[in-house]
Amino acid sequence: MQQFPELEKKYKDKDLVVFNFSFDVGHEEWKSMSEQLQLKSINTSNLKNMSRSKTAFNYGVESIPSGFIISPEGKIIKHINFDDNLFEEVKKLIK
């Protein structure tokens, strides 16, 4: 998540939307972390621990951070895990 503000800035003139989904369980914890990371993008949470979240289960999220590259049509192109280079994966898709 720390990379998202930089990613948004780098690709601000491209067709890139960053959507954050947090697994923080407390509203204040989620809000505080969002402010600390300076997240300006869409940022939401169901305030449920990852192990209790249907969202995590439905999308196969087993560790965090985890993310997805989704096409403008809504198709998941790539599941990004914590050991993937997010910038390199986005660079491959956005010219």
C-alpha positions as CSV (number, residue, x, y, z in Angstrom):
1,M,0.0,0.0,0.0
2,Q,2.9,2.3,0.6
3,Q,3.5,2.3,-3.2
4,F,0.0,3.4,-4.2
5,P,0.5,7.2,-3.8
6,E,3.7,7.0,-5.9
7,L,2.0,4.7,-8.5
8,E,-1.0,7.1,-8.8
9,K,1.3,10.1,-9.2
10,K,3.4,8.4,-11.9
11,Y,0.4,7.3,-13.9
12,K,-2.0,10.2,-13.2
13,D,-2.4,10.9,-17.0
14,K,-3.0,7.2,-17.8
15,D,-6.2,5.1,-17.4
16,L,-5.2,3.8,-14.0
17,V,-7.5,3.7,-10.9
18,V,-6.2,2.4,-7.6
19,F,-8.7,0.8,-5.3
20,N,-7.7,-0.1,-1.8
21,F,-9.5,-2.7,0.4
22,S,-8.2,-2.9,3.9
23,F,-8.5,-5.8,6.4
24,D,-8.1,-3.5,9.4
25,V,-10.8,-4.5,12.0
26,G,-11.3,-1.1,13.7
27,H,-12.5,2.0,12.0
28,E,-10.0,4.3,13.7
29,E,-7.1,1.9,12.9
30,W,-8.2,1.8,9.2
31,K,-8.7,5.6,9.1
32,S,-5.3,6.3,10.8
33,M,-3.4,4.0,8.5
34,S,-5.1,5.5,5.4
35,E,-4.0,8.9,6.6
36,Q,-0.5,7.8,7.4
37,L,-0.1,6.3,4.0
38,Q,-1.6,9.3,2.4
39,L,-4.1,7.2,0.3
40,K,-6.0,9.5,-2.0
41,S,-7.5,6.7,-4.1
42,I,-10.7,4.7,-3.5
43,N,-10.2,3.2,0.0
44,T,-12.6,0.9,1.7
45,S,-12.9,-1.9,4.3
46,N,-15.6,-4.2,5.7
47,L,-13.7,-3.9,9.0
48,K,-13.3,-7.7,9.2
49,N,-10.1,-9.6,9.7
50,M,-8.8,-11.3,6.6
51,S,-9.6,-14.7,8.0
52,R,-13.3,-13.8,8.4
53,S,-13.7,-11.8,5.2
54,K,-15.7,-13.1,2.3
55,T,-13.9,-10.7,0.1
56,A,-10.5,-12.3,0.9
57,F,-12.0,-15.8,0.3
58,N,-13.8,-14.8,-2.9
59,Y,-10.6,-13.3,-4.4
60,G,-8.1,-15.8,-3.1
61,V,-6.3,-13.3,-0.9
62,E,-4.1,-15.4,1.5
63,S,-1.5,-12.7,2.5
64,I,-1.2,-9.0,2.6
65,P,-0.3,-6.9,0.9
66,S,-2.0,-8.4,-2.1
67,G,-3.6,-6.7,-5.1
68,F,-5.0,-7.1,-8.5
69,I,-4.5,-5.5,-11.9
70,I,-8.0,-5.3,-13.4
71,S,-8.8,-4.3,-17.0
72,P,-11.2,-1.4,-17.8
73,E,-13.7,-4.2,-18.7
74,G,-13.5,-5.5,-15.1
75,K,-11.4,-8.6,-15.9
76,I,-8.7,-9.6,-13.4
77,I,-5.5,-9.6,-15.4
78,K,-3.0,-10.3,-12.6
79,H,-3.0,-11.1,-8.9
80,I,-0.2,-9.2,-7.3
81,N,1.4,-10.8,-4.2
82,F,3.7,-9.1,-1.7
83,D,6.8,-10.4,-3.5
84,D,5.8,-9.1,-6.9
85,N,7.1,-5.8,-8.2
86,L,3.9,-3.7,-8.6
87,F,5.6,-1.0,-10.7
88,E,7.0,-3.6,-13.1
89,E,3.7,-5.3,-13.5
90,V,1.8,-2.0,-14.1
91,K,4.6,-0.8,-16.5
92,K,4.0,-4.0,-18.6
93,L,0.4,-3.0,-19.2
94,I,0.5,0.8,-19.4
95,K,2.5,2.4,-22.0
